[in-house]
Amino acid sequence: MVMAAHVAKFARATTSSLVPLVLAFVLSIVATSFGSPDSDALLKFKDQLANNEAINSWNPSVKPCEWERSNWVGVLCLNGSIRGLQLEHMALSGDIDLDALAPLHSFRTLSLMDNNFDGPLPDFRKLGKLKALYLSNNRFSGDIPDKAFEGMGSLKRLYLANNLLTGKIPSSLATLSKLMELKLEGNQFQGQIPNFQQKSMKTVNVASNELEGPIPEALSRLSPHSFAGNKGLCGPPLGPCIPSPPSTPKSNGKKFNILYIVIIVLIVLLMLAAIAFAFLLFSRKKCKSRIQRTASSPEENSNKMVASYYRDVHRELSETSSHPKKADHGKLTFLKDDIEKFDLQDLLTASAEVLGSGTFGSSYKAVVVGQPVVVKRYRHMSNVGREEFHEHMRRLGRLKHPNLLPLAAYYNRRDDKLLVTEFAENGSLASHLHGNHSPEEDGLHWHIRLKIVKGVARGLAFLYNELPIIAPHGHLKSSNVLLDESFEPLLTDYALRPVVNPEHAHMFMMAYKSPEYAQQSRTSKKTDIWSFGILILEMLTGKFPENYLTPCYNSDADLATWVNNMVKEKRTSEVFDKEIVGTKNSKGEMIKLLKIGLSCCEEDVERRLDIKEVVEKIDALKEGDEDEELYGSEGNAYSVRGNDQEGYSFTLDR
C-alpha cells in the first residue's frame, strides 16, 4: 500500500510537471501556424496590390526579419523588426493599404518607386512616424490636400517626382522641421512654392512643373536645375523678379480716351468670337455623321489611355503601321546580323512580360519568332534630329565587346524611341545585390563579384577607347549591369547621353550626380570612373547607394563617404556584405578592391584613377586559393579588421 501511494504521488508530480511543457509546445505550434502579427500585416498589405507576383515569395511560415537579415524580398529589417519596404521596379499597382502597415511600430521607410500606382495620393498621415517616403515614377494624379503631411514631424525624405500631380504644393510640407530632401519635379504643380524655412533642407527639386512667383529665400542657395522648366518662377538662383510698373496719375481726358479704346476693342473681339462660333457650329454639323460612324471603331478605342504599358506600345505601333505614308518610320532598323529579323507586326502579336519602368522609360520582355528579346521605350530622347539619331544608333550597333549588351534593333519616332536588345538570363546586378534570392540561397560569391567587376572594367575601358564622348557610358549603375547565364556582366544603356534631352539627363543620369558636376557644372573624362567606384563599393558592401536617388552629388549621402569613415574608425570588417562567400585568403583581395573603389570615388578629379590604372589594378586581383574551404563573412572565419595591422589600413582625404 505504501509503495502504491508513492507510485501514485510520483505519477501525479510527473504529470503536473509535464503540463507546462506540453502547453508551451502546443502554443508554439499554434503561433507558427497562424503567423506573426508582422507577417499578417505585410500579407494583408500584399493582398491589396495588383500584379504582385514579384513578392509571391513572402512566406508566412518564415519570419520576415531575423535581427538585421530580411527573409522576405523588399523588406527592410533592423533589430528583428520591420523597418520598411523597398518594392521598386516591380510593376505593382492597386491599392496601398496603409491601415495594414499602421500597426508596425518600427516602420520608418516606404519606397514604391518605379511602379504603376495611380489615382490620388493616399493619406500617409496614417504612418505618422514615417521618415522616408519614395513614390517617384508612378502615375499618382490629382491635387494633394494642403494638410496632407500635417503632423508627420519625423519625415526627412519625400520623393514624388515624375507623377501626374496637380494643384498647389501642400503648405504642410513647410512645417516639417526635419525635412531634408524633397523631389517634386516632373509633375503639374501650380502656384507659388511654400515658404520653406527649414535649415535642414539639403535637396529640393521642383523642376518641370507650372510654378510661379518668387523662390523662397531659404532655397536660393540651390542649383538652378532644381527650378528649371517653370516659366513663372523668378528670384535667386534664377533671374530677378520684374516688379509691376507703378501706376501714374492721368488726366480725366486721358482716362476717357483709354476707356473709349477699350470699348472699341471689346466690340471687335465680340464680333470675331461670334463669327468663329458660327463657323464651329457649321463644322460640327458637317462632320457629325462621320464622328458617329467612327465612335465605336477599334481605332478610336485604341486612342484611349490604357493602364498597361504594353497595350500602350501596341496602340502606338499599330497607329504608325496603319499609315502608308509613315511606312519608313514604322520599321524596325536592325543592327545585328546574327539575330532573326522580325517586324512591327511580330511585336504586336508577341506575348510580353513587363520587366519594369525607370527614369528613362519602361521595358518588357517579348518572345518574337521564337527568340526572347527586351524592348525598352524611351520618352526623353529627342535631343538630336532624325538623321543624327540614326547615325548614333548605327555607331552603337558597330560596338562589339564581350561585356557590352549589343543593340540589336531600334525604332525611331519623334516622341518615342524603342531599343531592342537580347535577353540576359540572370537579370540585373542590382536585383542580385538587393534581395533577388530566397533565404536558403547564398548571395553572390566573392569569385562571382570579382568576375563581374573585372568584366565591367573591361567593358568600360572599351567604351573609352571607341567613343569620342567625355563620359562614354554616362549612366553606369548596378541596374544597368546585366548578367548572362554564366554571370558574365553586360553593360547596357551606355552612350545615350548625346541623344537624351538635356533637362532629363541632368536630373537622372549618373554622370550628373558626380562631384565635379555639383562643384563646377561639368563632367570630365573621369566621371564614369566615379560611377564605377560607387558600383564597386555597392558590390562589396551590399548597400544600396543613395547616390542613385539624389538629384545631384551630396557628400553626406555618398556611399564612399560612409565606407571611408568606417575605415578611419578601424571598423573595416563591418563594411563588407555579410552575404559574400569567399576563401580564407581572399580577404586581402577584397580590401585591395575596396581601396580601388575608394580611389575611383575621389572628389578631386586629378587624384582620381584613370581608366587604364583601374583596369590594371583590377586585373591584378585574384580570387584566392580555390582549394580552401568556402565561408561567409557572417561566419567570421576571419576578421578583416585584423588586416588593419597587416598593411591594409588606409584612408583617403575627401
PyMOL commands that set and color helices and strands:
alter all, ss='L'
color gray80, all
select helices_A, chain A and resi 2-34+37-47+53-55+98-101+124-127+171-175+217-219+224-227+252-294+298-303+309-321+324-326+344-349+386-397+429-433+446-466+478-480+497-499+502-508+510-513+515-520+527-541+546-548+555-557+559-568+572-574+584-600+605-607+611-619+633-635+640-645
alter helices_A, ss='H'
color red, helices_A
select strands_A, chain A and resi 49-50+65-66+69-70+75-78+81-86+93-94+109-111+118-119+132-134+139-143+157-159+164-168+181-183+188-191+203-205+210-214+232-234+333-334+352-357+362-368+371-378+407-412+417-422+481-483+489-491+581-582+631-632
alter strands_A, ss='S'
color yellow, strands_A
deselect
rebuild
show_as cartoon
